[in-house]
């Protein structure tokens, strides 16, 4: 079982690319979004304030409503496809997933079961902070992803 707990998250400014993306194009979208947001931050003399993330609105189907980018210390100026956003404040369940991205379904199932046991109601969005850079560590078994799921 993964370690699962709640935290009080503070609102966090973000630089993101937002799109509705077919599931089979998600990896290409993330690559494009991370490159675009990194370039926009560089052009504005800013640096990421944390690891890259993907925020999902609603349950994925054939397509997913997703934002991908970086947390930042201050609101950015929009640039091309890159826009300012926020990660929400409030009570949030966090769970660390270790392993390949395609195995996160098991971690999400554990989180949902834990929330049910705790009497928590999941919100309509969830985000994942990608703590391991696959280019630096190509072994998917060691990849670390922090799942954040607001609850009430």
TIVO-2410 file (N, C-alpha, C; in nm, 3 decimals):
# residues 152
REC num residu      c1      c2      c3 atome chaine
REC   1      X   0.085  -0.119   0.000     N      A
REC   1      X   0.000   0.000   0.000    CA      A
REC   1      X   0.089   0.124   0.000     C      A
REC   2      X   0.051   0.220  -0.079     N      A
REC   2      X   0.122   0.348  -0.084    CA      A
REC   2      X   0.088   0.430   0.038     C      A
REC   3      X   0.180   0.520   0.077     N      A
REC   3      X   0.153   0.612   0.187    CA      A
REC   3      X   0.055   0.717   0.138     C      A
REC   4      X  -0.056   0.731   0.209     N      A
REC   4      X  -0.162   0.824   0.172    CA      A
REC   4      X  -0.195   0.907   0.294     C      A
REC   5      X  -0.207   1.039   0.275     N      A
REC   5      X  -0.241   1.128   0.385    CA      A
REC   5      X  -0.306   1.255   0.330     C      A
REC   6      X  -0.360   1.337   0.419     N      A
REC   6      X  -0.416   1.465   0.377    CA      A
REC   6      X  -0.323   1.577   0.418     C      A
REC   7      X  -0.327   1.685   0.341     N      A
REC   7      X  -0.252   1.807   0.369    CA      A
REC   7      X  -0.344   1.925   0.343     C      A
REC   8      X  -0.309   2.039   0.399     N      A
REC   8      X  -0.375   2.165   0.364    CA      A
REC   8      X  -0.287   2.233   0.261     C      A
REC   9      X  -0.328   2.229   0.137     N      A
REC   9      X  -0.248   2.285   0.028    CA      A
REC   9      X  -0.274   2.435   0.017     C      A
REC  10      X  -0.168   2.509  -0.010     N      A
REC  10      X  -0.179   2.652  -0.039    CA      A
REC  10      X  -0.200   2.670  -0.189     C      A
REC  11      X  -0.270   2.776  -0.227     N      A
REC  11      X  -0.285   2.805  -0.369    CA      A
REC  11      X  -0.146   2.828  -0.429     C      A
REC  12      X  -0.126   2.777  -0.550     N      A
REC  12      X   0.004   2.787  -0.615    CA      A
REC  12      X  -0.014   2.840  -0.757     C      A
REC  13      X   0.056   2.951  -0.790     N      A
REC  13      X   0.056   3.000  -0.928    CA      A
REC  13      X   0.120   2.896  -1.019     C      A
REC  14      X   0.075   2.892  -1.144     N      A
REC  14      X   0.131   2.798  -1.240    CA      A
REC  14      X   0.147   2.864  -1.377     C      A
REC  15      X   0.234   2.806  -1.458     N      A
REC  15      X   0.246   2.836  -1.601    CA      A
REC  15      X   0.211   2.707  -1.672     C      A
REC  16      X   0.107   2.710  -1.756     N      A
REC  16      X   0.056   2.586  -1.814    CA      A
REC  16      X   0.016   2.603  -1.960     C      A
REC  17      X   0.008   2.488  -2.026     N      A
REC  17      X  -0.060   2.475  -2.154    CA      A
REC  17      X  -0.184   2.390  -2.124     C      A
REC  18      X  -0.300   2.435  -2.169     N      A
REC  18      X  -0.427   2.368  -2.139    CA      A
REC  18      X  -0.488   2.320  -2.271     C      A
REC  19      X  -0.536   2.195  -2.272     N      A
REC  19      X  -0.596   2.140  -2.394    CA      A
REC  19      X  -0.683   2.020  -2.359     C      A
REC  20      X  -0.769   1.983  -2.452     N      A
REC  20      X  -0.838   1.853  -2.447    CA      A
REC  20      X  -0.761   1.765  -2.544     C      A
REC  21      X  -0.709   1.655  -2.492     N      A
REC  21      X  -0.611   1.574  -2.566    CA      A
REC  21      X  -0.659   1.429  -2.574     C      A
REC  22      X  -0.650   1.367  -2.693     N      A
REC  22      X  -0.676   1.223  -2.699    CA      A
REC  22      X  -0.575   1.149  -2.611     C      A
REC  23      X  -0.620   1.047  -2.542     N      A
REC  23      X  -0.534   0.975  -2.448    CA      A
REC  23      X  -0.406   0.922  -2.514     C      A
REC  24      X  -0.416   0.880  -2.640     N      A
REC  24      X  -0.297   0.825  -2.705    CA      A
REC  24      X  -0.198   0.932  -2.749     C      A
REC  25      X  -0.232   1.061  -2.729     N      A
REC  25      X  -0.141   1.171  -2.761    CA      A
REC  25      X  -0.093   1.243  -2.636     C      A
REC  26      X  -0.123   1.188  -2.518     N      A
REC  26      X  -0.091   1.256  -2.393    CA      A
REC  26      X   0.059   1.277  -2.374     C      A
REC  27      X   0.141   1.177  -2.404     N      A
REC  27      X   0.286   1.191  -2.387    CA      A
REC  27      X   0.340   1.303  -2.474     C      A
REC  28      X   0.296   1.310  -2.600     N      A
REC  28      X   0.342   1.418  -2.689    CA      A
REC  28      X   0.295   1.553  -2.637     C      A
REC  29      X   0.171   1.560  -2.585     N      A
REC  29      X   0.122   1.685  -2.529    CA      A
REC  29      X   0.209   1.730  -2.412     C      A
REC  30      X   0.241   1.638  -2.320     N      A
REC  30      X   0.326   1.674  -2.206    CA      A
REC  30      X   0.462   1.725  -2.252     C      A
REC  31      X   0.524   1.657  -2.348     N      A
REC  31      X   0.654   1.701  -2.399    CA      A
REC  31      X   0.644   1.845  -2.452     C      A
REC  32      X   0.541   1.871  -2.531     N      A
REC  32      X   0.522   2.004  -2.590    CA      A
REC  32      X   0.492   2.108  -2.482     C      A
REC  33      X   0.405   2.073  -2.388     N      A
REC  33      X   0.365   2.168  -2.282    CA      A
REC  33      X   0.483   2.202  -2.191     C      A
REC  34      X   0.561   2.102  -2.152     N      A
REC  34      X   0.675   2.129  -2.064    CA      A
REC  34      X   0.780   2.215  -2.135     C      A
REC  35      X   0.804   2.188  -2.264     N      A
REC  35      X   0.901   2.268  -2.339    CA      A
REC  35      X   0.851   2.412  -2.355     C      A
REC  36      X   0.722   2.429  -2.387     N      A
REC  36      X   0.666   2.564  -2.407    CA      A
REC  36      X   0.667   2.644  -2.277     C      A
REC  37      X   0.628   2.580  -2.166     N      A
REC  37      X   0.625   2.655  -2.040    CA      A
REC  37      X   0.766   2.687  -1.993     C      A
REC  38      X   0.861   2.595  -2.009     N      A
REC  38      X   0.999   2.624  -1.971    CA      A
REC  38      X   1.054   2.740  -2.052     C      A
REC  39      X   1.024   2.745  -2.182     N      A
REC  39      X   1.071   2.855  -2.267    CA      A
REC  39      X   1.006   2.987  -2.226     C      A
REC  40      X   0.877   2.985  -2.198     N      A
REC  40      X   0.808   3.108  -2.156    CA      A
REC  40      X   0.865   3.159  -2.024     C      A
REC  41      X   0.891   3.069  -1.930     N      A
REC  41      X   0.949   3.110  -1.802    CA      A
REC  41      X   1.088   3.171  -1.825     C      A
REC  42      X   1.168   3.107  -1.907     N      A
REC  42      X   1.303   3.159  -1.937    CA      A
REC  42      X   1.293   3.299  -1.997     C      A
REC  43      X   1.203   3.317  -2.094     N      A
REC  43      X   1.187   3.447  -2.160    CA      A
REC  43      X   1.142   3.556  -2.062     C      A
REC  44      X   1.072   3.517  -1.955     N      A
REC  44      X   1.025   3.614  -1.856    CA      A
REC  44      X   1.119   3.625  -1.736     C      A
REC  45      X   1.233   3.558  -1.744     N      A
REC  45      X   1.331   3.565  -1.636    CA      A
REC  45      X   1.286   3.494  -1.510     C      A
REC  46      X   1.201   3.393  -1.526     N      A
REC  46      X   1.147   3.319  -1.412    CA      A
REC  46      X   1.197   3.175  -1.414     C      A
REC  47      X   1.189   3.110  -1.300     N      A
REC  47      X   1.226   2.969  -1.288    CA      A
REC  47      X   1.109   2.892  -1.228     C      A
REC  48      X   1.099   2.763  -1.257     N      A
REC  48      X   0.995   2.683  -1.192    CA      A
REC  48      X   1.013   2.685  -1.040     C      A
REC  49      X   0.901   2.680  -0.969     N      A
REC  49      X   0.902   2.677  -0.823    CA      A
REC  49      X   0.878   2.535  -0.773     C      A
REC  50      X   0.891   2.436  -0.860     N      A
REC  50      X   0.869   2.297  -0.823    CA      A
REC  50      X   0.874   2.210  -0.947     C      A
REC  51      X   0.845   2.082  -0.930     N      A
REC  51      X   0.855   1.988  -1.042    CA      A
REC  51      X   0.740   2.007  -1.141     C      A
REC  52      X   0.757   1.957  -1.264     N      A
REC  52      X   0.648   1.963  -1.362    CA      A
REC  52      X   0.527   1.885  -1.311     C      A
REC  53      X   0.411   1.925  -1.361     N      A
REC  53      X   0.288   1.858  -1.317    CA      A
REC  53      X   0.190   1.849  -1.434     C      A
REC  54      X   0.093   1.760  -1.416     N      A
REC  54      X  -0.022   1.751  -1.506    CA      A
REC  54      X  -0.147   1.756  -1.420     C      A
REC  55      X  -0.240   1.845  -1.456     N      A
REC  55      X  -0.367   1.858  -1.384    CA      A
REC  55      X  -0.478   1.810  -1.475     C      A
REC  56      X  -0.562   1.723  -1.422     N      A
REC  56      X  -0.671   1.662  -1.498    CA      A
REC  56      X  -0.804   1.710  -1.444     C      A
REC  57      X  -0.891   1.754  -1.535     N      A
REC  57      X  -1.025   1.798  -1.499    CA      A
REC  57      X  -1.124   1.690  -1.541     C      A
REC  58      X  -1.185   1.626  -1.442     N      A
REC  58      X  -1.280   1.519  -1.471    CA      A
REC  58      X  -1.210   1.388  -1.504     C      A
REC  59      X  -1.291   1.286  -1.522     N      A
REC  59      X  -1.238   1.153  -1.550    CA      A
REC  59      X  -1.200   1.143  -1.698     C      A
REC  60      X  -1.082   1.088  -1.726     N      A
REC  60      X  -1.043   1.069  -1.866    CA      A
REC  60      X  -1.130   0.964  -1.934     C      A
REC  61      X  -1.153   0.986  -2.061     N      A
REC  61      X  -1.220   0.888  -2.146    CA      A
REC  61      X  -1.133   0.869  -2.268     C      A
REC  62      X  -1.192   0.884  -2.386     N      A
REC  62      X  -1.112   0.882  -2.509    CA      A
REC  62      X  -1.021   1.004  -2.514     C      A
REC  63      X  -1.069   1.114  -2.452     N      A
REC  63      X  -0.989   1.235  -2.441    CA      A
REC  63      X  -0.984   1.277  -2.294     C      A
REC  64      X  -0.893   1.369  -2.264     N      A
REC  64      X  -0.881   1.419  -2.128    CA      A
REC  64      X  -0.859   1.570  -2.133     C      A
REC  65      X  -0.923   1.642  -2.041     N      A
REC  65      X  -0.904   1.786  -2.024    CA      A
REC  65      X  -0.786   1.802  -1.930     C      A
REC  66      X  -0.674   1.853  -1.981     N      A
REC  66      X  -0.549   1.852  -1.905    CA      A
REC  66      X  -0.475   1.984  -1.916     C      A
REC  67      X  -0.408   2.021  -1.809     N      A
REC  67      X  -0.312   2.131  -1.807    CA      A
REC  67      X  -0.178   2.069  -1.770     C      A
REC  68      X  -0.072   2.115  -1.833     N      A
REC  68      X   0.061   2.067  -1.797    CA      A
REC  68      X   0.157   2.185  -1.797     C      A
REC  69      X   0.245   2.185  -1.697     N      A
REC  69      X   0.342   2.293  -1.688    CA      A
REC  69      X   0.417   2.286  -1.557     C      A
REC  70      X   0.444   2.405  -1.501     N      A
REC  70      X   0.525   2.416  -1.380    CA      A
REC  70      X   0.461   2.511  -1.280     C      A
REC  71      X   0.478   2.484  -1.150     N      A
REC  71      X   0.441   2.584  -1.050    CA      A
REC  71      X   0.542   2.699  -1.057     C      A
REC  72      X   0.495   2.821  -1.028     N      A
REC  72      X   0.580   2.939  -1.030    CA      A
REC  72      X   0.551   3.024  -0.907     C      A
REC  73      X   0.647   3.110  -0.873     N      A
REC  73      X   0.633   3.192  -0.752    CA      A
REC  73      X   0.539   3.310  -0.771     C      A
REC  74      X   0.519   3.353  -0.895     N      A
REC  74      X   0.436   3.470  -0.922    CA      A
REC  74      X   0.358   3.446  -1.050     C      A
REC  75      X   0.252   3.522  -1.068     N      A
REC  75      X   0.169   3.509  -1.188    CA      A
REC  75      X   0.253   3.545  -1.311     C      A
REC  76      X   0.243   3.462  -1.415     N      A
REC  76      X   0.318   3.487  -1.539    CA      A
REC  76      X   0.233   3.567  -1.638     C      A
REC  77      X   0.299   3.622  -1.737     N      A
REC  77      X   0.231   3.684  -1.850    CA      A
REC  77      X   0.206   3.576  -1.954     C      A
REC  78      X   0.083   3.568  -2.010     N      A
REC  78      X   0.058   3.469  -2.115    CA      A
REC  78      X   0.156   3.487  -2.231     C      A
REC  79      X   0.193   3.375  -2.294     N      A
REC  79      X   0.289   3.378  -2.404    CA      A
REC  79      X   0.262   3.260  -2.496     C      A
REC  80      X   0.211   3.287  -2.616     N      A
REC  80      X   0.177   3.179  -2.708    CA      A
REC  80      X   0.070   3.090  -2.647     C      A
REC  81      X   0.097   2.959  -2.640     N      A
REC  81      X   0.001   2.865  -2.580    CA      A
REC  81      X   0.008   2.863  -2.427     C      A
REC  82      X   0.106   2.930  -2.370     N      A
REC  82      X   0.128   2.924  -2.225    CA      A
REC  82      X   0.041   3.030  -2.157     C      A
REC  83      X  -0.031   2.986  -2.055     N      A
REC  83      X  -0.118   3.077  -1.980    CA      A
REC  83      X  -0.093   3.064  -1.831     C      A
REC  84      X  -0.137   3.164  -1.757     N      A
REC  84      X  -0.128   3.162  -1.612    CA      A
REC  84      X  -0.240   3.075  -1.557     C      A
REC  85      X  -0.211   3.003  -1.451     N      A
REC  85      X  -0.312   2.921  -1.385    CA      A
REC  85      X  -0.281   2.912  -1.238     C      A
REC  86      X  -0.357   2.827  -1.169     N      A
REC  86      X  -0.332   2.803  -1.027    CA      A
REC  86      X  -0.365   2.658  -0.993     C      A
REC  87      X  -0.295   2.608  -0.895     N      A
REC  87      X  -0.334   2.484  -0.828    CA      A
REC  87      X  -0.412   2.529  -0.705     C      A
REC  88      X  -0.525   2.465  -0.676     N      A
REC  88      X  -0.614   2.516  -0.572    CA      A
REC  88      X  -0.565   2.494  -0.429     C      A
REC  89      X  -0.610   2.582  -0.343     N      A
REC  89      X  -0.586   2.568  -0.199    CA      A
REC  89      X  -0.693   2.476  -0.141     C      A
REC  90      X  -0.662   2.417  -0.026     N      A
REC  90      X  -0.761   2.340   0.046    CA      A
REC  90      X  -0.712   2.202   0.084     C      A
REC  91      X  -0.802   2.129   0.145     N      A
REC  91      X  -0.770   1.993   0.192    CA      A
REC  91      X  -0.749   1.902   0.072     C      A
REC  92      X  -0.634   1.836   0.071     N      A
REC  92      X  -0.593   1.756  -0.044    CA      A
REC  92      X  -0.534   1.624   0.004     C      A
REC  93      X  -0.575   1.515  -0.059     N      A
REC  93      X  -0.514   1.385  -0.033    CA      A
REC  93      X  -0.389   1.376  -0.120     C      A
REC  94      X  -0.279   1.329  -0.059     N      A
REC  94      X  -0.156   1.307  -0.133    CA      A
REC  94      X  -0.115   1.160  -0.121     C      A
REC  95      X  -0.065   1.107  -0.232     N      A
REC  95      X  -0.015   0.969  -0.234    CA      A
REC  95      X   0.105   0.963  -0.326     C      A
REC  96      X   0.209   0.895  -0.282     N      A
REC  96      X   0.329   0.878  -0.364    CA      A
REC  96      X   0.317   0.748  -0.444     C      A
REC  97      X   0.328   0.762  -0.575     N      A
REC  97      X   0.332   0.645  -0.664    CA      A
REC  97      X   0.476   0.623  -0.704     C      A
REC  98      X   0.524   0.501  -0.690     N      A
REC  98      X   0.658   0.464  -0.737    CA      A
REC  98      X   0.640   0.359  -0.844     C      A
REC  99      X   0.690   0.389  -0.963     N      A
REC  99      X   0.679   0.295  -1.073    CA      A
REC  99      X   0.637   0.364  -1.201     C      A
REC 100      X   0.612   0.286  -1.305     N      A
REC 100      X   0.576   0.343  -1.435    CA      A
REC 100      X   0.440   0.413  -1.431     C      A
REC 101      X   0.425   0.508  -1.521     N      A
REC 101      X   0.300   0.585  -1.526    CA      A
REC 101      X   0.179   0.497  -1.553     C      A
REC 102      X   0.196   0.395  -1.637     N      A
REC 102      X   0.080   0.311  -1.671    CA      A
REC 102      X   0.034   0.223  -1.555     C      A
REC 103      X   0.109   0.220  -1.445     N      A
REC 103      X   0.068   0.144  -1.326    CA      A
REC 103      X   0.001   0.233  -1.222     C      A
REC 104      X  -0.016   0.363  -1.252     N      A
REC 104      X  -0.077   0.453  -1.155    CA      A
REC 104      X  -0.224   0.422  -1.129     C      A
REC 105      X  -0.287   0.347  -1.218     N      A
REC 105      X  -0.427   0.310  -1.196    CA      A
REC 105      X  -0.443   0.237  -1.063     C      A
REC 106      X  -0.343   0.156  -1.026     N      A
REC 106      X  -0.349   0.083  -0.899    CA      A
REC 106      X  -0.338   0.179  -0.781     C      A
REC 107      X  -0.251   0.279  -0.791     N      A
REC 107      X  -0.237   0.378  -0.684    CA      A
REC 107      X  -0.365   0.458  -0.671     C      A
REC 108      X  -0.423   0.499  -0.784     N      A
REC 108      X  -0.550   0.572  -0.778    CA      A
REC 108      X  -0.660   0.489  -0.711     C      A
REC 109      X  -0.664   0.360  -0.739     N      A
REC 109      X  -0.764   0.274  -0.676    CA      A
REC 109      X  -0.742   0.270  -0.525     C      A
REC 110      X  -0.616   0.263  -0.481     N      A
REC 110      X  -0.586   0.266  -0.337    CA      A
REC 110      X  -0.630   0.398  -0.275     C      A
REC 111      X  -0.605   0.509  -0.345     N      A
REC 111      X  -0.644   0.641  -0.295    CA      A
REC 111      X  -0.796   0.649  -0.282     C      A
REC 112      X  -0.868   0.604  -0.383     N      A
REC 112      X  -1.014   0.608  -0.378    CA      A
REC 112      X  -1.067   0.524  -0.262     C      A
REC 113      X  -1.010   0.406  -0.241     N      A
REC 113      X  -1.051   0.321  -0.130    CA      A
REC 113      X  -1.021   0.390   0.004     C      A
REC 114      X  -0.904   0.450   0.017     N      A
REC 114      X  -0.865   0.521   0.140    CA      A
REC 114      X  -0.960   0.637   0.167     C      A
REC 115      X  -0.993   0.716   0.062     N      A
REC 115      X  -1.085   0.829   0.080    CA      A
REC 115      X  -1.222   0.779   0.127     C      A
REC 116      X  -1.268   0.670   0.068     N      A
REC 116      X  -1.398   0.614   0.108    CA      A
REC 116      X  -1.394   0.572   0.255     C      A
REC 117      X  -1.286   0.504   0.296     N      A
REC 117      X  -1.272   0.463   0.436    CA      A
REC 117      X  -1.268   0.582   0.531     C      A
REC 118      X  -1.211   0.695   0.485     N      A
REC 118      X  -1.199   0.815   0.567    CA      A
REC 118      X  -1.323   0.905   0.559     C      A
REC 119      X  -1.420   0.868   0.477     N      A
REC 119      X  -1.541   0.949   0.462    CA      A
REC 119      X  -1.518   1.078   0.385     C      A
REC 120      X  -1.419   1.077   0.296     N      A
REC 120      X  -1.387   1.196   0.218    CA      A
REC 120      X  -1.449   1.187   0.079     C      A
REC 121      X  -1.492   1.301   0.028     N      A
REC 121      X  -1.551   1.307  -0.105    CA      A
REC 121      X  -1.450   1.368  -0.202     C      A
REC 122      X  -1.410   1.294  -0.308     N      A
REC 122      X  -1.310   1.346  -0.401    CA      A
REC 122      X  -1.363   1.462  -0.483     C      A
REC 123      X  -1.275   1.558  -0.511     N      A
REC 123      X  -1.309   1.669  -0.598    CA      A
REC 123      X  -1.305   1.626  -0.744     C      A
REC 124      X  -1.335   1.721  -0.832     N      A
REC 124      X  -1.345   1.690  -0.975    CA      A
REC 124      X  -1.214   1.705  -1.050     C      A
REC 125      X  -1.108   1.745  -0.980     N      A
REC 125      X  -0.979   1.754  -1.046    CA      A
REC 125      X  -0.873   1.686  -0.963     C      A
REC 126      X  -0.766   1.650  -1.028     N      A
REC 126      X  -0.652   1.586  -0.962    CA      A
REC 126      X  -0.528   1.628  -1.037     C      A
REC 127      X  -0.415   1.641  -0.965     N      A
REC 127      X  -0.291   1.668  -1.037    CA      A
REC 127      X  -0.180   1.578  -0.988     C      A
REC 128      X  -0.084   1.557  -1.078     N      A
REC 128      X   0.031   1.471  -1.051    CA      A
REC 128      X   0.157   1.553  -1.066     C      A
REC 129      X   0.243   1.549  -0.964     N      A
REC 129      X   0.375   1.614  -0.971    CA      A
REC 129      X   0.476   1.506  -1.006     C      A
REC 130      X   0.548   1.528  -1.116     N      A
REC 130      X   0.642   1.429  -1.168    CA      A
REC 130      X   0.780   1.456  -1.108     C      A
REC 131      X   0.815   1.380  -1.006     N      A
REC 131      X   0.936   1.404  -0.927    CA      A
REC 131      X   1.061   1.345  -0.991     C      A
REC 132      X   1.044   1.253  -1.085     N      A
REC 132      X   1.156   1.190  -1.153    CA      A
REC 132      X   1.153   1.229  -1.300     C      A
REC 133      X   1.267   1.270  -1.352     N      A
REC 133      X   1.280   1.302  -1.494    CA      A
REC 133      X   1.320   1.173  -1.567     C      A
REC 134      X   1.231   1.119  -1.652     N      A
REC 134      X   1.263   0.994  -1.722    CA      A
REC 134      X   1.389   1.003  -1.808     C      A
REC 135      X   1.429   1.122  -1.852     N      A
REC 135      X   1.553   1.135  -1.929    CA      A
REC 135      X   1.675   1.118  -1.839     C      A
REC 136      X   1.662   1.155  -1.712     N      A
REC 136      X   1.772   1.139  -1.616    CA      A
REC 136      X   1.775   0.999  -1.556     C      A
REC 137      X   1.658   0.940  -1.539     N      A
REC 137      X   1.645   0.806  -1.481    CA      A
REC 137      X   1.552   0.724  -1.570     C      A
REC 138      X   1.606   0.652  -1.667     N      A
REC 138      X   1.522   0.581  -1.763    CA      A
REC 138      X   1.453   0.455  -1.710     C      A
REC 139      X   1.478   0.416  -1.585     N      A
REC 139      X   1.416   0.295  -1.529    CA      A
REC 139      X   1.279   0.328  -1.471     C      A
REC 140      X   1.169   0.293  -1.540     N      A
REC 140      X   1.035   0.327  -1.492    CA      A
REC 140      X   1.004   0.272  -1.352     C      A
REC 141      X   1.070   0.166  -1.310     N      A
REC 141      X   1.043   0.108  -1.178    CA      A
REC 141      X   1.078   0.205  -1.066     C      A
REC 142      X   1.164   0.302  -1.092     N      A
REC 142      X   1.206   0.396  -0.986    CA      A
REC 142      X   1.141   0.534  -0.999     C      A
REC 143      X   1.056   0.555  -1.099     N      A
REC 143      X   0.993   0.686  -1.116    CA      A
REC 143      X   0.900   0.716  -0.999     C      A
REC 144      X   0.905   0.840  -0.951     N      A
REC 144      X   0.821   0.884  -0.838    CA      A
REC 144      X   0.726   0.994  -0.886     C      A
REC 145      X   0.598   0.974  -0.858     N      A
REC 145      X   0.494   1.069  -0.893    CA      A
REC 145      X   0.408   1.094  -0.771     C      A
REC 146      X   0.393   1.222  -0.733     N      A
REC 146      X   0.310   1.258  -0.619    CA      A
REC 146      X   0.172   1.296  -0.670     C      A
REC 147      X   0.071   1.221  -0.628     N      A
REC 147      X  -0.067   1.245  -0.667    CA      A
REC 147      X  -0.131   1.337  -0.564     C      A
REC 148      X  -0.202   1.441  -0.612     N      A
REC 148      X  -0.272   1.538  -0.527    CA      A
REC 148      X  -0.420   1.536  -0.568     C      A
REC 149      X  -0.510   1.510  -0.472     N      A
REC 149      X  -0.652   1.503  -0.505    CA      A
REC 149      X  -0.731   1.581  -0.401     C      A
REC 150      X  -0.781   1.701  -0.436     N      A
REC 150      X  -0.861   1.778  -0.341    CA      A
REC 150      X  -0.986   1.701  -0.298     C      A
REC 151      X  -1.022   1.719  -0.171     N      A
REC 151      X  -1.136   1.647  -0.113    CA      A
REC 151      X  -1.220   1.741  -0.027     C      A
REC 152      X  -1.341   1.696   0.001     N      A
REC 152      X  -1.427   1.766   0.097    CA      A
REC 152      X  -1.484   1.666   0.194     C      A
***
